[in-house]
Amino acid sequence: MRDGVAITHLDLPTLTGSKRQIGWATTVRAGRLAAWTANPPPRTLRQH
């Protein structure tokens, strides 16, 4: 699970639900966060 390694340093809340739900959510979470980490959205400048 390469994507899981990419997000191990993040302090994410524990997933709850059935084994199947947790497995699905873990896979989705890891994939989305790994993709976001590899290609983060552009930062916007805040105007004060």
mmCIF file of the N, C-alpha and C atoms, coordinates in Angstrom:
data_MODEL
# 
_entry.id   MODEL 
# 
loop_
_atom_site.group_PDB 
_atom_site.id 
_atom_site.type_symbol 
_atom_site.label_atom_id 
_atom_site.label_alt_id 
_atom_site.label_comp_id 
_atom_site.label_asym_id 
_atom_site.label_entity_id 
_atom_site.label_seq_id 
_atom_site.pdbx_PDB_ins_code 
_atom_site.Cartn_x 
_atom_site.Cartn_y 
_atom_site.Cartn_z 
_atom_site.occupancy 
_atom_site.B_iso_or_equiv 
_atom_site.pdbx_formal_charge 
_atom_site.auth_seq_id 
_atom_site.auth_comp_id 
_atom_site.auth_asym_id 
_atom_site.auth_atom_id 
_atom_site.pdbx_PDB_model_num 
ATOM 1   N N  . MET A 1 1  ? 0.843   -1.182 0.000  1.00 0.00 ? 1  MET A N  1 
ATOM 2   C CA . MET A 1 1  ? 0.000   0.000  0.000  1.00 0.00 ? 1  MET A CA 1 
ATOM 3   C C  . MET A 1 1  ? 0.884   1.239  0.000  1.00 0.00 ? 1  MET A C  1 
ATOM 4   N N  . ARG A 1 2  ? 1.311   1.637  -1.128 1.00 0.00 ? 2  ARG A N  1 
ATOM 5   C CA . ARG A 1 2  ? 2.208   2.778  -1.299 1.00 0.00 ? 2  ARG A CA 1 
ATOM 6   C C  . ARG A 1 2  ? 1.559   4.078  -0.857 1.00 0.00 ? 2  ARG A C  1 
ATOM 7   N N  . ASP A 1 3  ? 0.266   4.267  -1.133 1.00 0.00 ? 3  ASP A N  1 
ATOM 8   C CA . ASP A 1 3  ? -0.418  5.505  -0.756 1.00 0.00 ? 3  ASP A CA 1 
ATOM 9   C C  . ASP A 1 3  ? -0.465  5.681  0.753  1.00 0.00 ? 3  ASP A C  1 
ATOM 10  N N  . GLY A 1 4  ? -0.625  4.604  1.497  1.00 0.00 ? 4  GLY A N  1 
ATOM 11  C CA . GLY A 1 4  ? -0.679  4.684  2.949  1.00 0.00 ? 4  GLY A CA 1 
ATOM 12  C C  . GLY A 1 4  ? 0.607   5.214  3.542  1.00 0.00 ? 4  GLY A C  1 
ATOM 13  N N  . VAL A 1 5  ? 1.722   4.853  2.957  1.00 0.00 ? 5  VAL A N  1 
ATOM 14  C CA . VAL A 1 5  ? 3.020   5.329  3.428  1.00 0.00 ? 5  VAL A CA 1 
ATOM 15  C C  . VAL A 1 5  ? 3.133   6.839  3.229  1.00 0.00 ? 5  VAL A C  1 
ATOM 16  N N  . ALA A 1 6  ? 2.559   7.356  2.173  1.00 0.00 ? 6  ALA A N  1 
ATOM 17  C CA . ALA A 1 6  ? 2.660   8.777  1.861  1.00 0.00 ? 6  ALA A CA 1 
ATOM 18  C C  . ALA A 1 6  ? 1.937   9.662  2.873  1.00 0.00 ? 6  ALA A C  1 
ATOM 19  N N  . ILE A 1 7  ? 1.008   9.086  3.638  1.00 0.00 ? 7  ILE A N  1 
ATOM 20  C CA . ILE A 1 7  ? 0.223   9.905  4.566  1.00 0.00 ? 7  ILE A CA 1 
ATOM 21  C C  . ILE A 1 7  ? 0.394   9.507  6.021  1.00 0.00 ? 7  ILE A C  1 
ATOM 22  N N  . THR A 1 8  ? 1.343   8.634  6.326  1.00 0.00 ? 8  THR A N  1 
ATOM 23  C CA . THR A 1 8  ? 1.493   8.164  7.704  1.00 0.00 ? 8  THR A CA 1 
ATOM 24  C C  . THR A 1 8  ? 1.869   9.279  8.670  1.00 0.00 ? 8  THR A C  1 
ATOM 25  N N  . HIS A 1 9  ? 2.488   10.337 8.191  1.00 0.00 ? 9  HIS A N  1 
ATOM 26  C CA . HIS A 1 9  ? 2.898   11.434 9.068  1.00 0.00 ? 9  HIS A CA 1 
ATOM 27  C C  . HIS A 1 9  ? 1.736   12.356 9.445  1.00 0.00 ? 9  HIS A C  1 
ATOM 28  N N  . LEU A 1 10 ? 0.584   12.210 8.819  1.00 0.00 ? 10 LEU A N  1 
ATOM 29  C CA . LEU A 1 10 ? -0.556  13.072 9.112  1.00 0.00 ? 10 LEU A CA 1 
ATOM 30  C C  . LEU A 1 10 ? -1.323  12.557 10.330 1.00 0.00 ? 10 LEU A C  1 
ATOM 31  N N  . ASP A 1 11 ? -1.853  13.458 11.109 1.00 0.00 ? 11 ASP A N  1 
ATOM 32  C CA . ASP A 1 11 ? -2.635  13.104 12.292 1.00 0.00 ? 11 ASP A CA 1 
ATOM 33  C C  . ASP A 1 11 ? -4.114  13.123 11.916 1.00 0.00 ? 11 ASP A C  1 
ATOM 34  N N  . LEU A 1 12 ? -4.585  12.001 11.368 1.00 0.00 ? 12 LEU A N  1 
ATOM 35  C CA . LEU A 1 12 ? -5.961  11.912 10.893 1.00 0.00 ? 12 LEU A CA 1 
ATOM 36  C C  . LEU A 1 12 ? -6.848  11.233 11.935 1.00 0.00 ? 12 LEU A C  1 
ATOM 37  N N  . PRO A 1 13 ? -8.136  11.590 11.971 1.00 0.00 ? 13 PRO A N  1 
ATOM 38  C CA . PRO A 1 13 ? -9.029  10.941 12.922 1.00 0.00 ? 13 PRO A CA 1 
ATOM 39  C C  . PRO A 1 13 ? -9.199  9.456  12.587 1.00 0.00 ? 13 PRO A C  1 
ATOM 40  N N  . THR A 1 14 ? -9.469  8.677  13.609 1.00 0.00 ? 14 THR A N  1 
ATOM 41  C CA . THR A 1 14 ? -9.689  7.246  13.434 1.00 0.00 ? 14 THR A CA 1 
ATOM 42  C C  . THR A 1 14 ? -11.008 7.023  12.702 1.00 0.00 ? 14 THR A C  1 
ATOM 43  N N  . LEU A 1 15 ? -10.988 6.118  11.742 1.00 0.00 ? 15 LEU A N  1 
ATOM 44  C CA . LEU A 1 15 ? -12.205 5.783  11.006 1.00 0.00 ? 15 LEU A CA 1 
ATOM 45  C C  . LEU A 1 15 ? -13.017 4.780  11.819 1.00 0.00 ? 15 LEU A C  1 
ATOM 46  N N  . THR A 1 16 ? -14.341 4.892  11.744 1.00 0.00 ? 16 THR A N  1 
ATOM 47  C CA . THR A 1 16 ? -15.218 3.974  12.452 1.00 0.00 ? 16 THR A CA 1 
ATOM 48  C C  . THR A 1 16 ? -16.205 3.376  11.466 1.00 0.00 ? 16 THR A C  1 
ATOM 49  N N  . GLY A 1 17 ? -16.750 2.237  11.832 1.00 0.00 ? 17 GLY A N  1 
ATOM 50  C CA . GLY A 1 17 ? -17.726 1.551  10.997 1.00 0.00 ? 17 GLY A CA 1 
ATOM 51  C C  . GLY A 1 17 ? -17.398 0.076  10.935 1.00 0.00 ? 17 GLY A C  1 
ATOM 52  N N  . SER A 1 18 ? -18.022 -0.617 10.004 1.00 0.00 ? 18 SER A N  1 
ATOM 53  C CA . SER A 1 18 ? -17.747 -2.036 9.830  1.00 0.00 ? 18 SER A CA 1 
ATOM 54  C C  . SER A 1 18 ? -16.366 -2.209 9.204  1.00 0.00 ? 18 SER A C  1 
ATOM 55  N N  . LYS A 1 19 ? -15.849 -3.429 9.220  1.00 0.00 ? 19 LYS A N  1 
ATOM 56  C CA . LYS A 1 19 ? -14.545 -3.686 8.590  1.00 0.00 ? 19 LYS A CA 1 
ATOM 57  C C  . LYS A 1 19 ? -14.561 -3.280 7.120  1.00 0.00 ? 19 LYS A C  1 
ATOM 58  N N  . ARG A 1 20 ? -15.651 -3.565 6.476  1.00 0.00 ? 20 ARG A N  1 
ATOM 59  C CA . ARG A 1 20 ? -15.766 -3.236 5.056  1.00 0.00 ? 20 ARG A CA 1 
ATOM 60  C C  . ARG A 1 20 ? -15.763 -1.716 4.843  1.00 0.00 ? 20 ARG A C  1 
ATOM 61  N N  . GLN A 1 21 ? -16.511 -0.979 5.673  1.00 0.00 ? 21 GLN A N  1 
ATOM 62  C CA . GLN A 1 21 ? -16.560 0.472  5.560  1.00 0.00 ? 21 GLN A CA 1 
ATOM 63  C C  . GLN A 1 21 ? -15.193 1.101  5.836  1.00 0.00 ? 21 GLN A C  1 
ATOM 64  N N  . ILE A 1 22 ? -14.528 0.620  6.870  1.00 0.00 ? 22 ILE A N  1 
ATOM 65  C CA . ILE A 1 22 ? -13.211 1.157  7.216  1.00 0.00 ? 22 ILE A CA 1 
ATOM 66  C C  . ILE A 1 22 ? -12.207 0.855  6.113  1.00 0.00 ? 22 ILE A C  1 
ATOM 67  N N  . GLY A 1 23 ? -12.261 -0.357 5.562  1.00 0.00 ? 23 GLY A N  1 
ATOM 68  C CA . GLY A 1 23 ? -11.360 -0.706 4.466  1.00 0.00 ? 23 GLY A CA 1 
ATOM 69  C C  . GLY A 1 23 ? -11.568 0.188  3.260  1.00 0.00 ? 23 GLY A C  1 
ATOM 70  N N  . TRP A 1 24 ? -12.820 0.434  2.917  1.00 0.00 ? 24 TRP A N  1 
ATOM 71  C CA . TRP A 1 24 ? -13.138 1.299  1.783  1.00 0.00 ? 24 TRP A CA 1 
ATOM 72  C C  . TRP A 1 24 ? -12.678 2.728  2.060  1.00 0.00 ? 24 TRP A C  1 
ATOM 73  N N  . ALA A 1 25 ? -13.011 3.241  3.241  1.00 0.00 ? 25 ALA A N  1 
ATOM 74  C CA . ALA A 1 25 ? -12.655 4.624  3.578  1.00 0.00 ? 25 ALA A CA 1 
ATOM 75  C C  . ALA A 1 25 ? -11.139 4.813  3.655  1.00 0.00 ? 25 ALA A C  1 
ATOM 76  N N  . THR A 1 26 ? -10.432 3.831  4.156  1.00 0.00 ? 26 THR A N  1 
ATOM 77  C CA . THR A 1 26 ? -8.973  3.900  4.237  1.00 0.00 ? 26 THR A CA 1 
ATOM 78  C C  . THR A 1 26 ? -8.366  3.986  2.840  1.00 0.00 ? 26 THR A C  1 
ATOM 79  N N  . THR A 1 27 ? -8.875  3.186  1.941  1.00 0.00 ? 27 THR A N  1 
ATOM 80  C CA . THR A 1 27 ? -8.385  3.189  0.560  1.00 0.00 ? 27 THR A CA 1 
ATOM 81  C C  . THR A 1 27 ? -8.662  4.525  -0.117 1.00 0.00 ? 27 THR A C  1 
ATOM 82  N N  . VAL A 1 28 ? -9.871  5.030  0.043  1.00 0.00 ? 28 VAL A N  1 
ATOM 83  C CA . VAL A 1 28 ? -10.234 6.311  -0.569 1.00 0.00 ? 28 VAL A CA 1 
ATOM 84  C C  . VAL A 1 28 ? -9.403  7.437  0.042  1.00 0.00 ? 28 VAL A C  1 
ATOM 85  N N  . ARG A 1 29 ? -9.302  7.447  1.355  1.00 0.00 ? 29 ARG A N  1 
ATOM 86  C CA . ARG A 1 29 ? -8.542  8.495  2.051  1.00 0.00 ? 29 ARG A CA 1 
ATOM 87  C C  . ARG A 1 29 ? -7.079  8.505  1.600  1.00 0.00 ? 29 ARG A C  1 
ATOM 88  N N  . ALA A 1 30 ? -6.466  7.347  1.589  1.00 0.00 ? 30 ALA A N  1 
ATOM 89  C CA . ALA A 1 30 ? -5.051  7.259  1.214  1.00 0.00 ? 30 ALA A CA 1 
ATOM 90  C C  . ALA A 1 30 ? -4.836  7.711  -0.226 1.00 0.00 ? 30 ALA A C  1 
ATOM 91  N N  . GLY A 1 31 ? -5.704  7.271  -1.118 1.00 0.00 ? 31 GLY A N  1 
ATOM 92  C CA . GLY A 1 31 ? -5.564  7.657  -2.522 1.00 0.00 ? 31 GLY A CA 1 
ATOM 93  C C  . GLY A 1 31 ? -5.745  9.145  -2.751 1.00 0.00 ? 31 GLY A C  1 
ATOM 94  N N  . ARG A 1 32 ? -6.766  9.724  -2.128 1.00 0.00 ? 32 ARG A N  1 
ATOM 95  C CA . ARG A 1 32 ? -7.033  11.152 -2.313 1.00 0.00 ? 32 ARG A CA 1 
ATOM 96  C C  . ARG A 1 32 ? -5.932  12.010 -1.701 1.00 0.00 ? 32 ARG A C  1 
ATOM 97  N N  . LEU A 1 33 ? -5.500  11.664 -0.493 1.00 0.00 ? 33 LEU A N  1 
ATOM 98  C CA . LEU A 1 33 ? -4.460  12.453 0.153  1.00 0.00 ? 33 LEU A CA 1 
ATOM 99  C C  . LEU A 1 33 ? -3.116  12.316 -0.558 1.00 0.00 ? 33 LEU A C  1 
ATOM 100 N N  . ALA A 1 34 ? -2.813  11.120 -1.048 1.00 0.00 ? 34 ALA A N  1 
ATOM 101 C CA . ALA A 1 34 ? -1.567  10.931 -1.785 1.00 0.00 ? 34 ALA A CA 1 
ATOM 102 C C  . ALA A 1 34 ? -1.594  11.742 -3.081 1.00 0.00 ? 34 ALA A C  1 
ATOM 103 N N  . ALA A 1 35 ? -2.746  11.749 -3.760 1.00 0.00 ? 35 ALA A N  1 
ATOM 104 C CA . ALA A 1 35 ? -2.870  12.527 -4.991 1.00 0.00 ? 35 ALA A CA 1 
ATOM 105 C C  . ALA A 1 35 ? -2.762  14.014 -4.693 1.00 0.00 ? 35 ALA A C  1 
ATOM 106 N N  . TRP A 1 36 ? -3.382  14.472 -3.615 1.00 0.00 ? 36 TRP A N  1 
ATOM 107 C CA . TRP A 1 36 ? -3.329  15.875 -3.242 1.00 0.00 ? 36 TRP A CA 1 
ATOM 108 C C  . TRP A 1 36 ? -1.913  16.288 -2.851 1.00 0.00 ? 36 TRP A C  1 
ATOM 109 N N  . THR A 1 37 ? -1.229  15.403 -2.127 1.00 0.00 ? 37 THR A N  1 
ATOM 110 C CA . THR A 1 37 ? 0.145   15.687 -1.715 1.00 0.00 ? 37 THR A CA 1 
ATOM 111 C C  . THR A 1 37 ? 1.063   15.780 -2.931 1.00 0.00 ? 37 THR A C  1 
ATOM 112 N N  . ALA A 1 38 ? 0.843   14.926 -3.921 1.00 0.00 ? 38 ALA A N  1 
ATOM 113 C CA . ALA A 1 38 ? 1.673   14.925 -5.124 1.00 0.00 ? 38 ALA A CA 1 
ATOM 114 C C  . ALA A 1 38 ? 1.390   16.138 -6.001 1.00 0.00 ? 38 ALA A C  1 
ATOM 115 N N  . ASN A 1 39 ? 0.159   16.651 -5.951 1.00 0.00 ? 39 ASN A N  1 
ATOM 116 C CA . ASN A 1 39 ? -0.224  17.759 -6.805 1.00 0.00 ? 39 ASN A CA 1 
ATOM 117 C C  . ASN A 1 39 ? -1.158  18.685 -6.025 1.00 0.00 ? 39 ASN A C  1 
ATOM 118 N N  . PRO A 1 40 ? -0.624  19.421 -5.044 1.00 0.00 ? 40 PRO A N  1 
ATOM 119 C CA . PRO A 1 40 ? -1.483  20.264 -4.205 1.00 0.00 ? 40 PRO A CA 1 
ATOM 120 C C  . PRO A 1 40 ? -2.118  21.400 -5.001 1.00 0.00 ? 40 PRO A C  1 
ATOM 121 N N  . PRO A 1 41 ? -3.289  21.847 -4.539 1.00 0.00 ? 41 PRO A N  1 
ATOM 122 C CA . PRO A 1 41 ? -3.920  22.971 -5.230 1.00 0.00 ? 41 PRO A CA 1 
ATOM 123 C C  . PRO A 1 41 ? -3.073  24.226 -5.079 1.00 0.00 ? 41 PRO A C  1 
ATOM 124 N N  . PRO A 1 42 ? -3.182  25.146 -6.027 1.00 0.00 ? 42 PRO A N  1 
ATOM 125 C CA . PRO A 1 42 ? -2.388  26.382 -5.924 1.00 0.00 ? 42 PRO A CA 1 
ATOM 126 C C  . PRO A 1 42 ? -2.818  27.184 -4.704 1.00 0.00 ? 42 PRO A C  1 
ATOM 127 N N  . ARG A 1 43 ? -1.855  27.837 -4.099 1.00 0.00 ? 43 ARG A N  1 
ATOM 128 C CA . ARG A 1 43 ? -2.162  28.680 -2.943 1.00 0.00 ? 43 ARG A CA 1 
ATOM 129 C C  . ARG A 1 43 ? -2.697  30.014 -3.433 1.00 0.00 ? 43 ARG A C  1 
ATOM 130 N N  . THR A 1 44 ? -3.635  30.528 -2.704 1.00 0.00 ? 44 THR A N  1 
ATOM 131 C CA . THR A 1 44 ? -4.167  31.843 -3.044 1.00 0.00 ? 44 THR A CA 1 
ATOM 132 C C  . THR A 1 44 ? -3.586  32.870 -2.084 1.00 0.00 ? 44 THR A C  1 
ATOM 133 N N  . LEU A 1 45 ? -3.419  34.054 -2.572 1.00 0.00 ? 45 LEU A N  1 
ATOM 134 C CA . LEU A 1 45 ? -2.892  35.125 -1.740 1.00 0.00 ? 45 LEU A CA 1 
ATOM 135 C C  . LEU A 1 45 ? -4.033  35.762 -0.968 1.00 0.00 ? 45 LEU A C  1 
ATOM 136 N N  . ARG A 1 46 ? -3.829  35.929 0.299  1.00 0.00 ? 46 ARG A N  1 
ATOM 137 C CA . ARG A 1 46 ? -4.828  36.599 1.106  1.00 0.00 ? 46 ARG A CA 1 
ATOM 138 C C  . ARG A 1 46 ? -4.537  38.092 1.098  1.00 0.00 ? 46 ARG A C  1 
ATOM 139 N N  . GLN A 1 47 ? -5.572  38.860 0.915  1.00 0.00 ? 47 GLN A N  1 
ATOM 140 C CA . GLN A 1 47 ? -5.407  40.304 0.949  1.00 0.00 ? 47 GLN A CA 1 
ATOM 141 C C  . GLN A 1 47 ? -5.964  40.820 2.259  1.00 0.00 ? 47 GLN A C  1 
ATOM 142 N N  . HIS A 1 48 ? -5.200  41.649 2.929  1.00 0.00 ? 48 HIS A N  1 
ATOM 143 C CA . HIS A 1 48 ? -5.618  42.179 4.231  1.00 0.00 ? 48 HIS A CA 1 
ATOM 144 C C  . HIS A 1 48 ? -6.214  43.532 4.087  1.00 0.00 ? 48 HIS A C  1 
# 
